[in-house]
Structures are given as C-alpha cells and as structure tokens.
C-alpha cells in the first residue's frame, strides 16, 4: 500500500481507534474518519490532519460517501453491550459497512476481534464479535481479522478493572473463571499489528491470533499488577457461587466500570483466551523491541498514568444508553418544563485564574462543595448500574470536548470562557451543568447554571427531592471556585 492511498477508520473516538489514527497521521498517511459527533474530535491533536465525515455507520448513504476512494478500512467499532437486540444491531452495522466497502472497491478491511475457544457456547458479546469478523471475511472484500485477548494499557477498560480490583481488595472473592488461562497483549503491540496490516499482501482473507506469549490466569494478572504497583500481596479466592451477573454487579460497585460495560467484559472471561497460532509473524515481524510481556505492559501503563500521558481511555466512549442530546438553546425551552439553578459570583481574581479552576474541576480535584454529598450521589448512581463518580479525569488540568469527567461528559468547551457538562448518571430526565467566566476589568464574573429537563412525574419529583441540597451544594460550589482562584492569585 502506498502512503498516499486513503485509509478509513471507524471507531476513531474509541480507545483503540483514537490511538491508531494518531499513529497513522504520524506516519504521514491520508486518513478519513466517520463519527456521529465531530465535536468529540475538536480538541484531539490530529483533528485538523484528517478528513471527518459526520454520520452513522448504519446509514448506507453515509458509508457509501465514506468509502469512496478508500484503499484500507479499519473496522474498530463494537459496542460494549449484550442486551436485547444487541446482536441484531451489530449485524446490521457490519452489513451496511461491508456492503459500502464492496461497492466502493475497498482493497482491504482490518478488524479487531477477540480470542475465543472453538466448540463452546460463547457469551452474547463475544458471539457477536465473532459473527462480525465472519461477516467481514465473507463480504467479498479481503479482510484481516485480528483476534486479541485482554488488552493492557493506560486507560483500557480491562486494565482499569484489574487495577481497581487489586487496589481496593487485599482479599478478593471471585468467580471460578479467575483461574482460566488468559493471554494478554499490550496496547502498543495491538497498534503495531494494526499498522502492519497496511503492508500485508493484497487478497489476504483470514483471521490472525495475536498475543504476548505470556499465558496467565486472571488471578495471576491481579497479583502481578499488585506487585508492579507496590501493593501488598493480594489473595484471590475462586468461588463457584459467583455467577457472571453477580460478578458484574460486584465490579460495578468496586471499580469505575459501569455495569453495562462490566457485564460483557466479565462474560468474555468465561473461557480460556489463548492464541492457537502465530501465523502473523510469517507476514510481519514482531513489534519493535519484541512482544511486550504482561509485567512490562503494566509498568508502561502505570508510568503513563503517573506522567498524565493517558492518550485515550475507555471512559471516552459514550455508553449507547447514555442520552447524548445537546443542551437545547434557551428559546427552544418555551412550552417545556425545565428547572434551573443559576449562580453569579463576582471575583477579584482575573478571568484566566478562575478558568484554571473551572477546567481543573472533578476527578482528584473534586467539585468544591460537600464532598460527602457528591460521593453519595456517585454511589447511588453505581447502585443503579450507572457510571458513578469514579471515572475521574483523563488529565489533571486539561479537558477535551467529548471526554468523560466523573459522571459527566464534556459537551462544550470554549477554552478560557465556558465549560458545559452533560450528565451521564441515571436520571429521570436530562441534565447539564454549565460553568463560565467573563472578564470584568482586572477582576471577573463567574457564572454557573444547572439545567434539568424532567421526564414525566418521576423527573419532577426527583428535582423537588434534591432541591434543598442544590441550594447548599451549588451555592458553595460557586463560592469555593471563586475563592480558590483568589487564593491562587494571593499566593502569587
């Protein structure tokens, strides 16, 4: 494949897709991406260096336009779900994408699926991943379908689940699948293979297993993580009574991974996930420096996290059931029930100092009011199967449009002026929190607005029940944000 041949990446806002696009751009490739919400790409470093097509992968017209002139198509879209209609929805997407690729004369499709044994009953999620790969291989477009196990890297959902379980629980009761054999793979090696697919012979149409060669049990992985993180030795007790559903609820409560994502992750661990062949090395060399073993992958992930260099994160992907509608403009509120809490504080600090506090909100920095109340709201959301308050931040001081921030998502970011967050916690309605600052001479004016669109009677009752708390929480939040900026100015 020549450097000027066009590459199309689906799933560019996801964990793997975002990293792959970055490497493709660094390599001087012409790249096109398809995304439902282009604003999620506005702040990524490579946004101006790729062609962005807005649309849905289920729309044939969008995909016909996206595939025009494309040489290689990366299929990196797969929802973390397993509920009703999941398999049918995934089958519909792959049919649309593969059909468009065939009509456009795409030369190769590259897919990333999962390692799985043959002849066993797979989980809904894993079964769907296998079916997607089979559909692509049968599409008439030559397809390279990589099959990987647990991906280890800073920000990966699998790594975060291991990390939080080991961090929190010195003794962990676990399902018997923690004794299954797992072959993890470092995210850097996954990206290396995906990039290498550009140079594979034309017409190749098959699966390739990829892994680290380091076969462990899941219990071993948690113990070795603890060792790498400097934690005391962890004890894992394999119990036959913990079903995948119970384990999913447990992971939801103990880790930042929401139940909707924890369930398919856990279900995919019900069987051994070990490479059966290493044929890819007949075509491509091993990743630079050789395959990364599990301990080295963990060390790399921890170093990236401590340096604040997490490039992409599982939290960056929106859950399918999360409401993604933007905040309607004020004139559109006419005739609709809407509740607001608005605060304005004048600060002696200049606007840039107030903005630093605004952009640094959440995560380890907290929400500047009643930490216990915010923590309680996060736990209530976790109990309801939501994302909770522990997704944290990708970076301690910088935000990007589209990324997760605790149980919010950054919907709009006008750096130095305005931050608007859309709620992703479980709510009987839709909610936003908007923080902004405007200069006022050498001082500034801080503005804060919470907006809630209730859904039915439950939504109205919810707002009334939390109204007394809002009066305290939102007032102290606005006051403390401005005070924090003023103290920073005073300290010089």
C-alpha positions, 0 to 999 in steps of 0.5 A: 500500500502506498502512503498516499492511498486513503485509509478509513477508520471507524471507531476513531473516538474509541480507545483503540481507534483514537490511538491508531489514527494518531499513529497513522497521521504520524506516519504521514498517511491520508486518513478519513474518519466517520463519527456521529459527533465531530465535536468529540474530535475538536480538541484531539491533536490530529483533528485538523490532519484528517478528513471527518465525515459526520454520520452513522455507520448504519446509514448506507448513504453515509458509508457509501460517501465514506468509502469512496476512494478508500484503499484500507478500512479499519473496522474498530467499532463494537459496542460494549453491550449484550442486551436485547437486540444487541446482536441484531444491531451489530449485524446490521452495522457490519452489513451496511459497512461491508456492503459500502466497502464492496461497492466502493472497491475497498482493497482491504478491511482490518478488524479487531476481534477477540480470542475465543475457544472453538466448540463452546457456547460463547457469551452474547458479546463475544458471539457477536464479535465473532459473527462480525469478523465472519461477516467481514471475511465473507463480504467479498472484500479481503479482510484481516481479522485480528483476534486479541485477548485482554488488552493492557494499557493506560486507560483500557477498560480491562486494565482499569478493572484489574487495577481497581480490583487489586487496589481496593481488595487485599482479599478478593472473592471471585468467580471460578473463571479467575483461574482460566488461562488468559493471554494478554497483549499490550496496547502498543503491540495491538497498534503495531499489528494494526499498522502492519496490516497496511503492508500485508499482501493484497487478497489476504482473507483470514483471521490472525491470533495475536498475543504476548506469549505470556499465558496467565490466569486472571488471578495471576494478572491481579497479583502481578499488577499488585506487585508492579504497583507496590501493593501488598500481596493480594489473595484471590479466592475462586468461588463457584457461587459467583455467577457472571451477573453477580460478578458484574454487579460486584465490579460495578460497585468496586471499580469505575466500570459501569455495569453495562460495560462490566457485564460483557467484559466479565462474560468474555472471561468465561473461557480460556483466551489463548492464541492457537497460532502465530501465523502473523509473524510469517507476514510481519515481524514482531513489534519493535523491541519484541512482544511486550510481556504482561509485567512490562505492559503494566509498568508502561501503563502505570508510568503513563498514568503517573506522567498524565500521558493517558492518550485515550481511555475507555471512559471516552466512549459514550455508553449507547444508553447514555442520552447524548442530546445537546443542551437545547438553546434557551428559546427552544425551552418555551412550552417545556418544563425545565428547572434551573439553578443559576449562580453569579459570583463576582471575583477579584481574581482575573478571568484566566485564574478562575478558568484554571479552576473551572477546567481543573474541576472533578476527578482528584480535584473534586467539585468544591462543595460537600464532598460527602454529598457528591460521593453519595450521589456517585454511589447511588448512581453505581447502585443503579448500574450507572457510571458513578463518580469514579471515572475521574479525569483523563488529565489533571488540568486539561479537558477535551470536548467529548471526554468523560469527567466523573459522571459527566461528559464534556459537551462544550468547551470554549477554552478560557470562557465556558465549560458545559457538562452533560450528565451521564448518571441515571436520571429521570430526565436530562441534565447539564451543568454549565460553568463560565467566566467573563472578564470584568476589568482586572477582576471577573464574573463567574457564572454557573447554571444547572439545567434539568429537563424532567421526564414525566412525574418521576423527573419532577419529583426527583428535582423537588427531592434534591432541591434543598441540597442544590441550594447548599451544594451549588451555592458553595460550589460557586463560592469555593471556585471563586475563592480558590482562584483568589487564593491562587492569585494571593499566593502569587 
